[in-house]
Amino acid sequence: MFLKIPKKVEYGLISLAYIGNREPGIPVSRAQIAEANRIPIELLGKVLQAMNRAGLIDSVHGVHGGYRLTRSLREIAVGDVVQAIDGPLHLVPCTDGHSVCEQAEGCVIQSPMARVEEHLRRYFSRLTLEELFAEPTCCCQETVS
């Protein structure tokens, strides 16, 4: 079993990494992002629109238009991307405040899951894209001298 982020959020993170690794300020087209990362262009358009509405990226119109970051990867948190594309993070439906659950009365997991969600939200709000995309270091790799 995997705790999975939605595909749209995954595509948003991939897109931001791609844009962030290009020359700053130079717009990157939706087609470039889609082709380079094998993302369906129609779905990518929706993801980019959501991130544009949230202020994570700017849309530049015209022949040389496209998308560019509004701030550096150091200033964008994973939580910003999740919120922009998918809304508030919820692990189980009963913690969203709107869903009705047959086990609601006397439920033993609603409160603990709400605490887990809050921990994840706090972590994602601190984890920047720069940190997320940094080269991993592994304690099991040997250092060559």
N, C-alpha and C positions, 0 to 999 in steps of 0.2 A: 504494500500500500504506500502511496506517495501522498504527501501533502503538496498539492499542486497549485501553482499560480495560474490564473487564466491565460490562455494563449494570447489574448489581446495585450495583457500586461507584459508577457514575454516579448512580444513584437515591439512594444513601446520601449522596453529596456534595450533591445537590440538596436532599434532605430537611434536612440539617444547615444549609445556607444558609437555607432557609425558616424553620426553627425559630429559628435564630440572629438572624434579622431581625425577630422578634416581640418583644413585651414580655418581658423576662427573668422566668423563673420561672412564667410562665403556660403551662400545657400546651397543645399543639397536637394536634388529633386526626389520626389516620391518614387519615380521609376528607378533612379540610381539605388536608393535604399532597398527597394523591393528586389531588384535584380541581384545585387551584391549579397543579399541575405536570404534569398529564396522565400520571400514572404508574398502571399497573395496580395496584389496591388489594391484590390477593392477593400479588403479588410484593413490594409495598412492605411488607406485614406481615412477611414473612420478613427483609427488609433491616433493618427497625426492631428486630425481635427480636435479630438478630445484633449490632446496635450497642448494644442494651440489655445483652445478655450481656457485651459488652466494656467496659461502663461509660462509653460515650460519651454516652448519653442515659438518662434515667429514665423509667419508665412510671408514670403516675399513673392509678389506677383511679377509677371513679365517673362520675357524670353529666357532670361538667366535666373529665373526665380526658383523657389524651393523653400526649404526649411533651414533654420539656424537656431542654435541655442540662445535663450534669453539670458542665461547665466552659465557659469562653468559647471562641469561635472562635480566639482568640489562643493558646489552650493545647491545641488539638487539631491534630495534624499529618495531612496527607494519608495518610502511611504508617499512622497509627492506623486510619484508615477502611478502607484496602485490607486490612490485616491482619484487622480485625474481620469483614469481609464475605467476603473471598475467600482469606484465608490468605496465606502468604508469596508474595512477588512472584517469578515465574519467567518468563523470556522464551522459553526452550526447555525441553522436558521433561527433557532429560538433566541439568539442574542441580538437580533437586528431590531427588536422592539415592535415588529409588525407581524411576524409569522405566528401562526397558531399551531400549537403542538398538542398532541393527545396526551403526552406525558408531563405537560406543564405543571400540573398540581403534584407536588412532591418530587419533582425532578431533582436528581442528585448531581447532574452534570452541568446544568445551566450556569450556575454561579462559578464553578471552577473553570469552565470554558470561557466565560467572560473575562476572568483574570488572565488566562493564557492569551486571549486576543489582545488585551491591554498591554501585556508584555511584548507581544509581537509588534503592535502598533508603535510602542515606544522605541523598540529596536530599529524598526524600519524607518522611523522618523529621524534617527541618528545616523543610519548607515547611508553614506553618500555614494553616488555613482562612481566617483573616483576610487573610493575604497572597494566597492563591489568589483570594479573592472581591473583593480591592481593585480599584478602578477602574484599568484599564490606562492607562499613559502611553505615548505613541508619539513617538518621536524625529522622525517625519516630519510631525507636526502643527505648523502655524505658530502662533506665539503672537501674539495680537492685543493691541496696546497701546492 
